[in-house]
């Protein structure tokens, strides 16, 4: 059995700049100390199982508190954990937290964002 795909970590503020400037990015804020976050992480991993090329990034809110606050400040989305924030060129398109972080909903939102930008799912 292979390892499940995982979100890419955001290493710091400079990389956050790149993520926020990306045409499409899903930032997942995760706490290793929260059982609700463990369930949300399973949803994020399910999304990545189905869409390994999805632009999913992770911030560990316990280890990266300042970066987590910076995400909230720069996106205008009040901090919650777990939390998923879908962005296009830094603009918030969608956010969900706690038990609302669901793979199928994240997939729908990614599809909608791609369609708005003229991208077909799975297009090369």
N, C-alpha and C positions, 0 to 999 in steps of 0.2 A: 504494500500500500504506500502511495506517495504522500508527501506532506501536503496539507491543504495550502492553497495560496493565501498569502497574508497581505494586508495593506502595507504600503511603503512608508517607513517612518519619515517624519519631517524632522530634520536634524537641528534646525535652528531658524532664527529670523531670516537669514539670507535665503534659505530654501523655501521658507514660507512666502517670500516675495515671488519666487518662481511659481509656486503652486497657485497663488492668487492671480498671477498673470496668465495662467494656462487657459486655453479655450474652454476646458471643462475639467473640473476636479471635485472629488467627493472627499471632504475632510471628516474623518471619524475621530471623535474625542472619546478616549477610553480610560476607565479606571480599573486597575487590576484588583482593587479591593471591594468591588461592588458586584453582587450576584446578578443584578439586572444588566450590568455591562457585559457580563459573561454571556448572557443570552443574546444581547445585541451583537456581540462579536461573532457569535455563531451565524447570525443573519448576514453580517458583512462577509464572512467567509463563504457562505452559501452563494452570495452574489458573485464573489470572485471565482467560485467553482464554475458557475454558469458563464461568467464573463471575465476570464483571466486578464484581458486587456483593459478592463475598467480602470480609470484613473483614480484609485482609492489611496488615500494618504491617512496616516494615523498620528495622533498626538497622545502621548501617555500623560494624562492630567496629574498623576501623582508625582512623576519625575520631572515633567516639563510644565510646571505651574505658570511660569512667566510666559511661555509660548502659548499655553492655553488661553491665558488672559489676552494675549496679543491677537489671537484668532477672534475672540469675542469683540475686542475693541475695533479691529479692522473690518470685520464683517457686519457689525451692528447686531449680531445674534447673541442674546443673553446666554451666558455660559450655563450649560447643563451637562451632565454626564450620566450615562453615555449620550452622545449626540452625533448626528450626521448632518453635514451642511454641504449642499450641492451648489457649486459656484461655476459661473461662466465669466471669464475675464474679470474675476473679483466681485461680480454681482451675484448676490444670493438668489438662487432660483427656488430653493426648497430647503427646509430643515425639519428634523424630527428628533425626538429624544425618548429615552427610556424604552418602554415597550412598543413605541411607535416606530422604532428602527426595524424595518422589515425588508427582507431581500426583494420580495416581489414589488413593493412600493418603490424602493430605490431603483430597481430595474426600469420601472415605468417612468420614473422621473428622468433617469439617464436617457431613455429613448426619446422622451418628449424634448429634452434639451438638445439632443442630437438632431432631431427633426427640425427644430427651430433654426438650427445652424446649417441645414441642408446636408447633414451627414446621415447616411443609411447605416443601420446596425449591421455590423459585420462587413462593411465595405472596406476594400483594400485601398 
